[in-house]
């Protein structure tokens, strides 16, 4: 079976998300769809899945036109989609989630749970997915939850399965297991569309690679005929330095000390459990872990956005545990939050306003009564130039910038002053490889200038490449303190999953 998208164009107010895009996918192959943030990948797949209707172009199945007015039509035609954020009910069992919407019924229309269990076992055994039908979703690790989503799709007889950033929340060992699942699906005659920004993974698993840039297909190739550098250049339109360029660190005095830090949620759950570590002047300490293991709460407690239930945070020897975010800022702490639009920017305000957002009260910009807008604009212009923020007018709203340039605004604001400690959470989430290259370079530059850098990221490659030391968080605790030069990605992944490498197991 062959699905084709021919000349697909999809417009939204002020933007052409897809511009005359054509591609095809057949059963029995893996097509990797790669592109920077905003390139149009998700929009295109939403057209294929019936969520959006194209403004121009057509969909074809085995050479015949087909029209989807809803996902139900796409499912009926053999399209299945596993979303990045799983669509599962946490308190229900595997079997209950899998048959939701297509429930087998018994007498008087009640759910035939025995038949639901049998259906799950049949599909999971056929595709070697190893699922317990009676397991409750909230008790399962992320990798197993993904298998549940795959079984849901296969139960509906999907011939083409679309995976949207499927490895974003998986450990290295779970990624290898996922690749085996993909190979099993392809071996059974299914087709797979693999949306990703991880170039190594596309080269590993795909039969063909399509690259999108600004809504257009700018390249189609095979893994055997290309490499990471060439794909990155197609994505961005220029050569990109994919390897973080840095010399060995020269750590100095302790700048950030976290001691027995504990954070408790309003419902009583302990999400950060007695965490202790230090970050020294002139080093980057990375925190690795699967999303949801306390990293967000740890960063917010260090930055003053969340109250600690116990323990302490000191900055250059000064206890700042009870200080406000502004007091920490004045003391020399920079904070790059994980959600740039909700926590890092006021998107309706101008680029100038956002660049001085945390410093408007400084004598440089304020007399205490009035803002010195001329000084603010002069400073903003200097930061726009120094941090390569792509804008024609700094007085425009921050919402007009691309994701990568929005991130550069935050990085510029936080790093372009005299700081002692920088806390960066997911600093390159959702931005293109060109912007990633730039942000990494700025962070290494600050390290070399003597700043103590704490970087929290779910991207293990990023943590390993940037860090001089790697801490691993699991269920609210620091479970390992590692040297990235001597430890493998797989070993770090085992710690992330709550295990230990065999060589260090007790």
TORLOSE-227666 format. One record per residue: residue in one letter; x, y, z of N, C-alpha, C in turn. Coordinates in steps of 0.02 Angstrom, whole numbers, plus 50000, padded with zeros to 5 digits. Layout:
aXYZXYZXYZ/...
END
This chain:
x500424994050000500005000050000500445006250000/x500255011349961500645017449956500205023549968/x500425027750016500085034050030500515039750002/x500185044549969500545050249941500215056749962/x500625061849974500395068649982500675072449922/x500235075349882500455078749821500285086249824/x500795090349822500705097549819500315100449877/x500425097749937500035100049995500245107050016/x499755111450020499855118250047499345119350103/x499595121750160499155123250217499355130150244/x498855134650244498975141450267498605142750332/x498925146750374498605149550433498685157150428/x498315161050466498375168350461499105170750468/x499355173650415500025176450417500595171550404/x500435165250391500965160350381500755154750334/x501225152550293501115146650251501505140950285/x501145136450319501465131150357501755125750312/x501375124050259501615119150209501525122350140/x502055121850099502065125250035502225120249979/x501695117749947501775113049891502215107049910/x502035103849965502425098149990502175091749958/x502645087849933502485081249906502945076049937/x502665070549961503065064949985502635058749984/x502955052949991502595046649990502875041950042/x502455037250063502665032050110502305025650091/x502685020250087502405013650070502465009050130/x502025004150132502084999050184502754995350174/x503054993350230503684989750227504294994250227/x504225000850242504805005250244504725010450300/x505295013550318505305018850368505515025350334/x505085030450338505235037050312505365041750371/x505965044650375506105049550427505945056450400/x505565060350439505385067150420505745071850469/x506215075750443506645079850484506565087150465/x506605091450514506585098650502506625102450566/x506845108750563506905112650623506215114450649/x506195117250709505565119250739505215124250694/x504575122950679504195127350636504275125950562/x504605120450545504705118850474504075116250440/x503575114150480502945111750451502835104250457/x503255100750496503195093450501502535091350532/x502385094250590501765092250625501145094250587/x501155100150555500585102250514500465097150459/x500995095050426500935090250371500635083750395/x500865081350452500595075050479499875075850502/x499695081850525498995082950544498545083150483/x498825085050425498445084450362498355077050345/x498895073250350498865066050335498385062450382/x498335064750444497925061350495497215064050497/x497045068750453496365071150450496185076550500/x496665079050537496525084450584496435091050547/x496865092250497496805098150454496615096050383/x496255100450349496135099450277496615103950239/x496925101450187497395105650149497025110950110/x497355116750101497085122050059497195120449985/x497735116949972497885114749904498195107849907/x498165104249852498475097649849497985092149865/x498235085949862497795080249874498175074449905/x497795070049936498055063849964497855058149918/x498315053449911498195047749867498345041249904/x497945036249891498075029449916498085024749856/x498675021849845498765017449787498545020849722/x498715027249716498585030949655497895033849648/x497465032849698496775035349695496685040849747/x496355046349728496245051949775495815049749833/x495965052549892495575051049952495505057449992/x494945058350027494815064350066494675062450138/x495025065850184494925064750256494595070950286/x494025070050318493705075650352493805075250427/x494105069850451494225069050522494745063450532/x495035062850592495485057150606495145050450597/x494485050250608494135043850599494195041450527/x494165046050479494255044150409494955041550396/x495465044950426496155042850416496265035950446/x495985034750506496045028250538495725022850495/x495135024350468494785019450425495195017850362/x495595022750340496005021750280496665018350295/x496815017350359497425013750378497985018050405/x497835024250427498335028650456498255028450532/x498815027550568498815027950640499345032850663/x499235036050720499715041050743499845040250817/x500485039850835500695039650905500985046550921/x500625050450960500815057250975501385057551026/x501755063051025502315063951072502065063551144/x501495066751157501195066651224500645061351222/x500745055951258500305050151253499585051851272/x499125048851236498405049851246498125044051287/x498335043351349498135037751391497805040251455/x497355036251482497035037851546497435034451601/x497785038351644498265035451691497965030251739/x497335031151761497055026751813496745020551783/x496735019951718496445014051686496985009051669/x496785002851657497264997551640497464998051566/x497964994051549498184993651479497604991551434/x497254986251454496704983651412496154988851404/x495984992351458495454997351455495655003151409/x496285005251411496515010651368496525008551295/x496755002551282496835000251212496164999751176/x495644997451211494994996451177494535002451185/x494775007851215494355013751225494105016351158/x493455016451150493155018651087492975012951040/x493265007151050493095001151010492984995251057/x492644996551112492584991651165492194985351143/x492464979351157492074973251147491554972851203/x490944971051185490414971051235490124964151244/x489864963151304489534956851320488794957851326/x488494954151371487774954651381487584961551406/x487044964151382486764970651402487244976451387/x487704975351340488154980751319488724982251366/x488854978051415489404979351463490074977451431/x490614980451456491284979151431491474971851443/x491674968451390491924961551396492674962051409/x492864962551473493564963751491494004957751473/x493724951751476494104945751457494294946051383/x493834948251341493974948951270494484954551258/x494424959951296494894965551289495604963151306/x495664959251360496324956451378496584951951323/x496144947851295496364943251242496614947151181/x496264952451163496454956451105497134959751116/x497244962251176497894965451191498454960351187/x498344954451217498864949251216499014947051145/x498504946351104498594944051036499034948950996/x498884955451000499264960350963499964961250992/x500024961651058500674962751089501134956751078/x500854950651077501274944751063501494944650990/x501044946550944501214946450873501784951150857/x501794956950891502304961950875502854962450930/x502864957350974503384956851026503404963051070/x502824965351091502774971451131502734970151206/x502604964051226502634961851296502264966551343/x501594966351339501184970551382500754966151428/x500664968551490500204965451537499544969051532/x499014965851508498374969351498498084972351561/x498274969551619497974971751683498394977051719/x498974978851691499394983951722499044990751717/x499114994851770498825001551771499335006351739/x499095010651695499535015051656500005019151700/x499745022251753500155026651794500725023051830/x500695016451832501235012551863501775010451814/x501685012051750502145009551699502675014651681/x503285012451665503795017151640503605019751572/x503925025251552503745028751490503785024151430/x504315020151425504405015851368503845010851359/x503575008351414503015003551411502375007151392/x502285013251417501695017151397501685018251322/x502265019351293502295020251221502065013951185/x502245008151212502015001851182501255001351182/x500945003851236500215003851240499925007951183/x500215013851170499975018051115500055014351048/x500595010751040500715007050978500185001650969/x500034998051023499524992751019498844995851002/x498695001651031498065005151014498005006250939/x498555008650909498565009950837498485003550797/x498844998350817498834992050780498164988550786/x497824989450843497164986450852496664989250802/x496814995150777496364998350728496614997150657/x497064992250650497314989750585497664995150545/x498084999150578498465004350543498985001050498/x499005003350435499515001050388500125005750388/x499995012150402500515017150408500475019950479/x501035019650516501045022250585501505028350587/x501225033850610501605040050617501835040850690/x502485041650700502765042850767503015050050770/x502735054050815502935061050822503435061650880/x504075062850863504615063350913504565057550963/x504595051350940504455045650984504985044251037/x505585046851029506115045351077506255051051125/x505835056351123505985062351162506015060951237/x505635056151262505615054851334505875047951352/x506255044851306506495038051318507225038051339/x507415033151380508125032151397508475028751338/x509145028651337509495025351281509295018051272/x509195014251326509005007251318508295006651291/x507855011251312507175011251286507165013151212/x507625017551191507665019351120507865013351078/x508335009351103508535003251066507944998451061/x507564997851116506974993551114506454996151065/x506385002751062505915005751014506115004350943/x506765004750928506995003250861506834996050842/x506894991450889506724984550876505984983750860/x505574987650896504854987550882504714990050812/x505054995550791504964998250724505154993050672/x505714989650683505924984450635505424978750632/x505114977050689504604971850689503994974050650/x503794980350659503214983050622503344982850547/x503934985050526504104985150455504134978050427/x504424973550468504464966550447503784963350438/x503284966050474502604963350468502204967050414/x502544971250376502214974450319501894981250334/x502054984250391501804990950406502304996150381/x502055002150368502495007750352502545012350412/x503115015650420503235019950478503485026750455/x503165032150479503415038950471503695041150538/x504315042950538504695044350600504885051750600/x504505055850639504655062950645505155063950701/x505715067050686506235067850737506675073750721/x507035076250772507555081150761508235078250778/x508245071750795508865068350814509155064950752/x509675067950726509935065850661510215058750663/x510565057050718510845050350723510305044950719/x509735046250751509205041350752508905040450682/x508825046050646508555045550578509025041450534/x509675042550541510155038750501510175031450521/x509995029850583510015022950608509415018950584/x508825021950585508215017950577507875018750510/x508005024250474507605025850414507855022250351/x507395021150305507575019050237507655025150192/x507235030250204507275036550167507205042350216/x507485048050197507465054050239507215059850197/x506685063250221506445069450190506575075250238/x506845080750212507005086550254506555092350235/x506225095250285505805101150275506165107350302/x506095112950266506335119350290505845124750268/x505585128350317505105133750304504515131350261/x504265125550278503665122950246503755119450181/x504385118950156504515115750092504985109750101/x504915104950057505395099450054506025101950020/x506585101950056507215104550027507715098950014/x507535092750030507985087250017507675080550030/x507855075649990507655068650001508265064349988/x508415060050035509025056050029508935049450066/x509455045250062509475038950098510045039350149/x509985036050206510515036150256511195034250228/x511205029550182511845027250153512175032550110/x511795037750091512065042750045512195049550078/x512135049850145512205056350178512515055450247/x512555060950285512815060750354512485066350393/x512645066750458512335071750501512465078850478/x513075080250458513255087050437512845089350377/x512755084850328512375086650268511635087750284/x511355083450326510655084250344510555090850382/x511005092250430510955098450468510995104550422/x511425104250372511475109850325510835110650284/x510525105050265509885105550229509345108650274/x509345106750338508845109350384508895116850394/x509515119350400509625126250419509775130750360/x510075127850307510265131750249510985134250251/x511365131650298512085133350304512425127850342/x513085127850341513475122850378513385124150453/x513325118650492513205119150564513735115050601/x513985117950657514455114350700514055110150749/x514045103550738513625099150780513975097150845/x514635097450847515005095450907515145101650949/x515005101251014515145106851058515895107951063/x516115113851046516825115551045517035118451112/x517375114551153517585117051219518215113651242/x518605117351281519205114551312519025111751381/x519495108251412519385105551478519245111251528/x518805109951575518625114951625519195115951675/x519185121951705519655123551758519245126051818/x518925121351854518475123351909518835127151964/x518475132151991518745136052046518335135052109/x518185140552143517805140252206517085138152194/x516775135352247516075133552243515645139852239/x515235140252188514795146052179514065144452197/x513855138252182513165136152198513215129852240/x512925130052299512915124152343512195122552362/x511975116652345511305114252363511385108852416/x511055109652473511145104952529510465102252552/x510385095752545509785092252570509135095652549/x509105098052487508525101752463507935097052454/x507365099052482506755095052477506185099452454/x505805097052406505215100652381504625095852385/x504085098352415503475094352424502895097752389/x502525093852350501935096452315501355097552364/x500865101752346500285102852390499915096452409/x499945091252366499605085052382500015080452427/x500605082952449501015079052495501565074952464/x501595074652397502125070852363502795074452368/x503315070752385503995073452386504285072752316/x504405078352282504645078152212505395079352206/x505675082752256506405083352262506575080952332/x506995075752337507075072052399507795072352425/x507935077452464508585077952497509175078452449/x509115082752399509625083352347510205087852370/x510815085552359511415089352375511915089052318/x512205094752300512745094952251513055101952251/x513625102652217513965109052211514125110352138/x514145116752120514375118852054514915124152065/x515495123152035516065127552046516135132751989/x516485137952005516635143051956517005139751897/x516785141251836517135138751777516995131551759/x516415128951779516225122151757515485121951740/x515315117151697514615115851680514425109051710/x513935109251754513665103051783512985101751750/x512925096051719512295094251686511885089651728/x511225090451725510765085851760510365082051708/x510465075551706510105071151659509545067551695/x509045065751656508485061951685507895062051639/x507475056951644506855056851606506395062151636/x506035065851592505595071151615505125068551669/x505025072451722504565070551775504885067451835/x505545067851840505895065051898506145070351946/x505845076251944505995081451992506435087051967/x506645086551903507105091751877506775098651875/x506155099051853505805105551849505755108651918/x505555104751967505465107352034506135109252065/x506655105552050507325107252074507545114152049/x507475115251984507665121651955507255127351984/x506605126251991506175131552017506335133252089/x506535128252129506735129552198507395133352201/x507855131652157508505135252155508395142452133/x507945143452084507825150152057507365154352100/x507055151352151506615155152195505895155352173/x505715151352123505025151252099504585146352138/x504905142252179504545137252219504875136952288/x504465136552339504725136352407504985129452425/x505565129252454505855122752475505545120752542/x505415114252550505155111752614505715110352663/x506325109952637506905108652680507545109452642/x508095110152679508745110852647508915118052633/x509465119152596509705125952585510015126652515/x510035132952492510375134852430510815140752447/x511455140252430511915145852441512225147852375/x512335154452368512635157252308513255161152330/x513845158852309514485161952328514545162652403/x514305157552439514365157452511513795160652548/x513345163852513512775167252545512155162952541/x511815162052598511195158152599510635162052566/x510375159452511509835162852474509185158852476/x509145153952522508565149452524507905153152528/x507895158452567507265162252576507205168252532/x507685169352487507675175252444507165174652387/x506915180352365506465180552308506865179652243/x506515178252187506875177852124507275184152108/x506985190052123507325196252108507955196952151/x507915195052215508495195352259509045190652235/x508865184952211509365180252183509665183152120/x509255186352080509495189552019510015194852036/x509865199052084510325204452104510965201552133/x510915195652166511495192452196511955189252145/x511725188852081512155186152028511935179551999/x511285177852005511025171651975510635173251911/x510795169751857510415170051795509985163851791/x509385164451761508935158751755508635158651685/x508775153251648508475151951583507945146551595/x507295148451596506775143651614506625138751558/x506295133251576506175127951526505625129651477/x505165134051496504625136051450504725143351433/x504995144751374505185151651358504585156251352/x504005153751331503435158151320503035159351384/x503005154351428502625155151490503035158251546/x503685156651548504095158951604504665163651584/x504865163451520505455167351501505305173951468/x504725174551436504565180551398503855182851413/x503735189351401503045191851394502975193151319/x502675188451284502715188451211502365194351178/x501885197451213501545203251184501945209651194/x502465209451235502895215251244503435215151191/x503765220851182504265221451129504905217651147/x505315216651097505965213451108506385217651156/x506355224251147506725228751193506495227651264/x505835227651275505565226851343505765220151373/x505755214951332505945208351357506685208051374/x507105211551337507825211351349508015214951414/x507605219451438507745222951502507235221051555/x506865215751543506295214051586506495212951659/x507075210051670507285208751739507745214151767/x507855219451726508325224751748508035231751741/x507385232051732507075238651722507185243351781/x507305240451840507395244451901508115246751911/x508575244351869509275246451874509345253951858/x509815257351892509925264551878510075265751804/x510345260751769510505261551698509875262751657/x509315260051680508695260451641508135264351677/x508215266051739507675269051777507915274151826/x507545279551833507695284651883507295283351947/x506915277851947506485276352003505775278451990/x505685283051945505015285551927504875284351852/x505395285551812505315284951740505815280151710/x505605276751658506065272451621506495276551574/x507125274851570507575277851522507545273551458/x507055274951416506955270751357507515271351307/x507815277151304508385277951257508945273351277/x509085272851342509605268351366509425261151356/x508775259551367508545252651358508615250551285/x508425255051239508465253351168509195252651145/x509635256751173510345256351155510635249651179/x510465247751241510695241451267510405235551228/x509765236051211509445230751173509765229851105/x509915235451072510235235051006510905231551010/x511285232951063511925229651072511845222151083/x511335220151122511215213051135510955209451072/x510535212851033510295209850971510875208250924/x511355212850921511945211750879512395206450907/x512535206650972513015202051003512755194851004/x512095193951011511815187251017511455184950953/x511565188550899511315186550833510555185250834/x510185189850866509455189250867509195191950801/x508865187650762508655189350694507995193350696/x508055199950693507465204150692507635210450652/x507135213150619507235219350582507095225450625/x506745224350681506545229950724506455227550796/x506905229350842506845227250912506215229750947/x505865234650916505245237050947504645232450932/x504755227450889504215222650874504085218150934/x503485215250936503315210650990503745204450986/x503905201651045504305195551047503955189751013/x503285190051009502895184750977503045184150903/x503345189350873503485189150801504125185250786/x504505183550837505135179950827505025172450822/x505475169050788505475161750787505655159150857/x505545152650868505705149750933506435150450951/x506875149450901507585150050914507785157050933/x507495162050901507655168950916507345171250982/x506765168550999506485169851066506965167251120/x507235161251107507705158451156508335162751161/x508565165351105509145169751106509015176151146/x508405178651144508235184551185508325183051259/x508095177151280508155175351351508895174351369/x509255170751326509965169551340510345176151343/x510195180751298510525187251297510375191151361/x509745191351380509545195051440509885192251503/x509915185551507510175182451568510935182351572/x511265181851515511995181051516512385187451503/x512045192651481512415198751462512475203551521/x512625201051578512745205151638513235201351682/x513425204451736513915201551781513575196351825/x513675190051809513355184651847513865179851877/x513665176351929514085171351961513855164251943/x513185163451939512885156851927512355157551873/x512325152851827511785152451778511445145651784/x510795145751790510385139651794509965139351730/x510105134451688509775133851623509375127451620/x508715127951609508275122151605508045121151533/x508185115451505507995113851435508185119651389/x508815121751388509005127951353508915127751278/x508865121851248508785121551175508155117751154/x507685117051199507075113351183506705116751125/x506555112851073506135115251019506455120350973/x507125120950972507435125750927507875121950877/x508025125250821508365121850767509105121050782/x509435116850742510135115150756510595121150751/x510415126050709510825132050705510795136150768/x510205136850797510125140550860510435136550918/x510385129950915510695125750967511445126950967/x511745126950908512465128250902512645134850936/x512245139950925512405146550952512315146651028/x511765143951053511645143951126512185140151162/x512385134351136512925130551167513565134451170/x513725137951116514345141851114514335147351167/x513755150551177513715155851228513785152951298/x513525147051310513575143951377514295142051392/x514645139351342515355137551352515765143951363/x515595149251327515945155651335515865158151407/x515265157751435515155159951504515545155651553/x515545149051541515945144651583516675146751584/x516945148151524517645150051519517785156851549/x517255160951558517335167351591517255166851667/x517175160651692517165159651764516475158851795/x515945158451754515275157451780515175150051797/x514815148751851514615141851869513955140451834/x513945135251791513365133851750513035127251772/x512375127551785511975121551797511495120751739/x511545115251702511135114151642510715107951653/x510055108851650509585103251658509265101951590/x509325095751565509045094151499508845086851497/x508295085551460508105078651448508445075851386/x508825080151351509205077951292509885075351316/x509955068851319510575065951347511185067951306/x511115068251239511685070351198511915077351218/x511445081751232511615088551252511975088651319/x511725084951367512035084751433512745082051428/x512825076651390513485073551385513985077951348/x513755081651298514205085851258514405092151295/x513935095151332514065101551365514425100851432/x514275095551468514445095251540515165093251554/x515415096051608516055093751637515925088451689/x515345088651720515105083251764514375082151750/x514135075951759513435074251747513135071351810/x512595074451833512195071751887511575068451856/x511355062951884510755059651859510215059751912/x509615062151893509045062251939508565056651922/x508335053351975507835048051968507385048252029/x506745049252017506245049652070506445054552125/x506665060352104506795065752151507465065652185/x507875060752170508535060152202509095060552150/x509675062752172510275062252131510565055252143/x510575051152089510775044152097511475042852069/x511775047952037512455046852010512775053651997/x513435053852006513855059651990514415056951946/x514405058651880514805055051831515245059851791/x515785057051764516235060651719516035058751648/x515775063551608515545061851540516095059351494/x516735060551513517285058251471517415050851479/x517165047951534517335040951549516725036451555/x516125039151546515525035151553515145035151486/x514805029751471514445029151407513735031851414/x513435033551356512735035551356512295030051385/x512455023751369512045018251392512065017651468/x512655018651498512705018251571512315023851604/x512355029951576511965035451603511225033851597/x511025030851540510335028951531510085023951582/x510515019351602510325014551654510175018051720/x510595022951738510455026851798509795030651791/x509675033451732509055037151720508435032751729/x508515026251716507955021551722507915018351791/x508355020451836508345017751905508765011651914/x509165009851864509625004051870510335006551877/x510805001751880511505003451883511884999151833/x512395001851801512804997751756513094991851794/x513164986151758513404980051790514074981051824/x514504985151793515174986151820515184989451889/x514644993051905514634996451969514084993852015/x513724988651993513194985952034513484982652096/x513124983252150513364980252213513004973752226/
END
